[in-house]
């Protein structure tokens, strides 16, 4: 029955029918703008002679608009993200290595402690390994106060906090068995002397094994201040620790107690020692026989 058109009266009422769409004719439109006097456009478009349709924005309900580039759709959010990524400064290989060397982890007191190595770089010589004495791995730990930071620095507390963790962590690494501490006190101004609280904190944070294995604390070139300080704190420290403290007034006397082959003595300490030795010799020469 191809080509046969059924008239409307032939169709069953119960048979589903497709509704015919009504076509509406569009009214005639004029593309000319009404510029007559009194019209809405007569004043606003008086000076406009041409419309650039490319510059006109097309309204859209879709908030995820796309911009076309290289024949591929690219969302604006991607462009913003790219600008953010571009604004992040990239490290060179040398800068990444430098940043990696900035921080170091030391473990003591059953905890990990991060140390800003860049902040304490000028003061790392404050503690060093001076070799061994006796039989076995009896370490000599050299503590040179002349390498401590001055208290007048604006970031003094931050440096001291990191230096404290560095000293304790290094001590844990250097000591295997018994050990002694050579405390070089000479050539040190009052500004570089650590506070009593800082020294007490160091002693308290030392592991019980290290406190037990400390055999002697030798103070070289002790000043009046350090001797007074130890005298005042003597009632608050154990008698065993007090017995470990020894005063040495010259490097010559130190060499009689400690093998000096690997003990690094700063030049400023050597100069002080020469001055003190010269004064002692002059005083001895002035005494009549």
LINLINDA-V699894 format. One record per helix or strand. SS is the DSSP state (a for helix, b for strand). FROM is the first residue (numbers start at 1). TO is the last residue. If there is no record, write none. Layout:
ss=SS from=FROM to=TO
ss=SS from=FROM to=TO
//
This chain:
ss=a from=8 to=10
ss=a from=41 to=44
ss=a from=53 to=55
ss=b from=66 to=69
ss=b from=72 to=75
ss=a from=76 to=87
ss=a from=93 to=102
ss=b from=103 to=108
ss=b from=111 to=116
ss=a from=121 to=126
ss=b from=127 to=133
ss=b from=138 to=144
ss=a from=145 to=147
ss=a from=156 to=174
ss=b from=179 to=184
ss=a from=190 to=192
ss=a from=196 to=205
ss=a from=208 to=213
ss=b from=214 to=220
ss=a from=224 to=236
ss=a from=239 to=244
ss=b from=245 to=248
ss=a from=251 to=257
ss=a from=267 to=286
//
